[in-house]
Every structure is written in C-alpha cells, then in structure tokens.
Amino acid sequence: MKTKIFRIQGKFVMGENLKPFTKELKALKEEDIYERLYSEFGSKHHIGRYQVKIEKIEEISAEDVQDPVVKALLR
C-alpha cells in the first residue's frame, strides 16, 4: 500500500486558550491520522483527546508539503 500525505488543521486547549495548529502527517488512510494526532498531542502536551478539535483533514500532494520532516521522508 502506498502512504498518503495529509494536512490537518484544528485547535487544542493550552491552559485556558484554544491554540490553532496545522500538521502534516503520512498515513495509509485518513482514519489512521486521528489516532496518530491524538497520540502525538497527548504525548507532547499532556492533553486528552477531548481537548483536541480537528477542523479539517485534506490529502495533499508531495509538491504541496511544507513540513521539512515530512519532505525528508519523501526522498
């Protein structure tokens, strides 16, 4: 199976504020993105799934990737 690249936009709770975020991740299917994103935010920011609000997930092409880590993985 070929991996796809997704751009995720949303907001998460940091203190008393909602902070916007945009992330780019690789996955086989869109459903995998949810688990990976919640896991990453829980690990880095110590917040629960209910504190992350995903507003938009879109599949993007390799040419549209802006994240340097994801770009390096494409080589």
N, C-alpha and C positions, 0 to 999 in steps of 0.2 A: 504494500500500500504506500501511496505517496503522501508525505506530510503536506499540510496546508499552512498558510500563514494567516493569522487573524489579528485584527486591531480591535481592542476592547476599550470602550470609554465608559466612565461612570464616576461615582463618588464614594468616598468612605469616611467613616467617622474618625476624627482625630481630636481628642479632647471633647470640646463642645461644638466643634465646627465640622462641616462637611467639606472635604478636600476633593477636588476633581482629579482624575487620573486618566492617562492613556497608556496602554501597554500593548506590546506586540509579542505574540507567542506562537510557537509552532505546535501543531497537533494533528492527529489523523482526522478527527471530526470535531464539530462545534461543541458537542456535549462534553468532550474532554477538557475544554477550555474552562468551564465553570469550576470543576474540581481543582484544576491546577491553579487558577486565580485565587480561589478561596484559601487554598493551602498556602500559597505564597504570602498573601496578606496576613493570615493568621500567624505565620512564622515570623515575618519581618515586623509587623506592627502590633502583634498580640491582640487582635480583634476577632470577634466571631463573624460567622457568615452573614448574620442578620445586619451587621454594621457595614456591609459592602453592598452597594446598589449598582448593578450593571445596567447601563442605559442602552448600549449599542454594541453589537458584535458584527464585524464585517470581515469577509475574506478579502485579502489583498494580494496583489501580485508581488513577485520578488523585486520588481523595479520600484515599487511604492514603499518598501521597507525603510524606516528611518532609524530604528534601534540598531546601534553598532554591534551589539552582541548577536542579534538575530541575523544581521548581514554577514557576520563572520561565520555563522553556522551554515550559511547557504553556499559557501565556497567549496 
